[in-house]
């Protein structure tokens, strides 16, 4: 049986419809900046919030370059190293 998270935190909805999830809940649920969340409104008025689950399979083929030949591993490593060096300066 799963243990329930029983913390009573409240948040205020801004004029833009934004809500800040209290820090204690973010920490307990492992929610970080940039995470995507799914919201589901149940008929009983409860709102369920779930993190979007990602897998490597979802990204397969996303970076396909139709106009160029696929990059070799060596070329990928070189591009990554170049990006890292540029970000450090």
Long-range contacts (C-beta under 8 A, 24 or more apart in sequence): 5-29, 21-49
